[in-house]
Amino acid sequence: MSGPHRSAQVFVTGGAGFIGSCYVRQLLADSPDVRAVVTLDALTDAGRRESLGPALDDPRHGFVHDDICDAPLARSLFDDYDIDTVVHLAAESHVETGRWYLANPRYVEP
Ligand SMILES: NC(=O)c1ccc[n+]([C@@H]2O[C@H](COP(=O)([O-])OP(=O)(O)OC[C@H]3O[C@@H](n4cnc5c(N)ncnc54)[C@H](O)[C@@H]3O)[C@@H](O)[C@H]2O)c1
């Protein structure tokens, strides 16, 4: 699998999650030519802002606490940061304990 090209501007959804936070930290640490990384995360039960660790202090990194369903916001981020690479990891991965499930159990029960 190839990663973002040099000097990329990367938009990561779910970047405060298990895989996303590791990806963002590693991308910034290993890729000095990456110009900007924007993390969008709703901080559901699985998301932890502090998992981003040193990425939170990296001037190339911006963290946005919001929902990917907010289309105008996502559009504005694409415009503001001139995004050319998207890594989509936002998910309600813990379906059985997530807030969405607790609010809508009839969609998940057998
Ligand atoms: N962890 C694994 O072993 C594994 C293996 C294969 C595939 N995957 C897939 O990779 C993806 C990420 O997995 P993970 O383990 O990092 O999950 P995770 O639950 O740790 O992270 C998901 C992130 O998405 C965020 N999120 C949820 N709904 C959102 C919304 N509406 N808007 C913005 N952010 C939202 C959460 O706050 C969380 O930070 C999932 O699609 C998962 O199915 C994971």
PDBQT file of the ligand as one rigid body, heavy atoms in Angstrom, charges set to zero:
ROOT
HETATM    1  N1  LIG A 201      -8.887  -1.999  15.100  1.00  0.00    +0.000 N 
HETATM    2  C1  LIG A 201      -8.796  -3.037  14.263  1.00  0.00    +0.000 C 
HETATM    3  O1  LIG A 201      -8.207  -4.090  14.565  1.00  0.00    +0.000 OA
HETATM    4  C2  LIG A 201      -9.413  -2.947  12.891  1.00  0.00    +0.000 A 
HETATM    5  C3  LIG A 201      -9.207  -4.000  11.985  1.00  0.00    +0.000 A 
HETATM    6  C4  LIG A 201      -9.758  -3.910  10.708  1.00  0.00    +0.000 A 
HETATM    7  C5  LIG A 201     -10.508  -2.793  10.344  1.00  0.00    +0.000 A 
HETATM    8  N2  LIG A 201     -10.697  -1.786  11.241  1.00  0.00    +0.000 N 
HETATM    9  C6  LIG A 201     -11.492  -0.625  10.819  1.00  0.00    +0.000 C 
HETATM   10  O2  LIG A 201     -10.708   0.557  10.862  1.00  0.00    +0.000 OA
HETATM   11  C7  LIG A 201     -11.544   1.654  11.225  1.00  0.00    +0.000 C 
HETATM   12  C8  LIG A 201     -10.993   2.332  12.489  1.00  0.00    +0.000 C 
HETATM   13  O3  LIG A 201     -10.910   1.353  13.521  1.00  0.00    +0.000 OA
HETATM   14  P1  LIG A 201     -10.413   1.734  14.985  1.00  0.00    +0.000 P 
HETATM   15  O4  LIG A 201     -10.088   0.462  15.678  1.00  0.00    +0.000 OA
HETATM   16  O5  LIG A 201      -9.390   2.812  14.920  1.00  0.00    +0.000 OA
HETATM   17  O6  LIG A 201     -11.777   2.301  15.605  1.00  0.00    +0.000 OA
HETATM   18  P2  LIG A 201     -11.986   3.278  16.851  1.00  0.00    +0.000 P 
HETATM   19  O7  LIG A 201     -13.357   3.041  17.364  1.00  0.00    +0.000 OA
HETATM   20  O8  LIG A 201     -10.846   3.165  17.815  1.00  0.00    +0.000 OA
HETATM   21  O9  LIG A 201     -11.907   4.729  16.185  1.00  0.00    +0.000 OA
HETATM   22  C9  LIG A 201     -12.977   5.265  15.435  1.00  0.00    +0.000 C 
HETATM   23  C10 LIG A 201     -12.926   6.766  15.607  1.00  0.00    +0.000 C 
HETATM   24  O10 LIG A 201     -13.979   7.329  14.811  1.00  0.00    +0.000 OA
HETATM   25  C11 LIG A 201     -14.553   8.396  15.553  1.00  0.00    +0.000 C 
HETATM   26  N3  LIG A 201     -15.909   8.606  15.050  1.00  0.00    +0.000 N 
HETATM   27  C12 LIG A 201     -16.996   7.795  15.162  1.00  0.00    +0.000 A 
HETATM   28  N4  LIG A 201     -18.061   8.328  14.568  1.00  0.00    +0.000 NA
HETATM   29  C13 LIG A 201     -17.658   9.526  14.053  1.00  0.00    +0.000 A 
HETATM   30  C14 LIG A 201     -18.314  10.551  13.317  1.00  0.00    +0.000 A 
HETATM   31  N5  LIG A 201     -19.597  10.453  12.989  1.00  0.00    +0.000 N 
HETATM   32  N6  LIG A 201     -17.590  11.632  12.939  1.00  0.00    +0.000 NA
HETATM   33  C15 LIG A 201     -16.269  11.728  13.256  1.00  0.00    +0.000 A 
HETATM   34  N7  LIG A 201     -15.595  10.795  13.960  1.00  0.00    +0.000 NA
HETATM   35  C16 LIG A 201     -16.285   9.704  14.360  1.00  0.00    +0.000 A 
HETATM   36  C17 LIG A 201     -14.505   7.943  17.008  1.00  0.00    +0.000 C 
HETATM   37  O11 LIG A 201     -14.575   9.042  17.910  1.00  0.00    +0.000 OA
HETATM   38  C18 LIG A 201     -13.145   7.232  17.052  1.00  0.00    +0.000 C 
HETATM   39  O12 LIG A 201     -12.106   8.131  17.423  1.00  0.00    +0.000 OA
HETATM   40  C19 LIG A 201     -12.964   1.076  11.423  1.00  0.00    +0.000 C 
HETATM   41  O13 LIG A 201     -13.682   1.201  10.212  1.00  0.00    +0.000 OA
HETATM   42  C20 LIG A 201     -12.677  -0.376  11.728  1.00  0.00    +0.000 C 
HETATM   43  O14 LIG A 201     -13.782  -1.202  11.398  1.00  0.00    +0.000 OA
HETATM   44  C21 LIG A 201     -10.170  -1.834  12.507  1.00  0.00    +0.000 A 
ENDROOT
TORSDOF 0
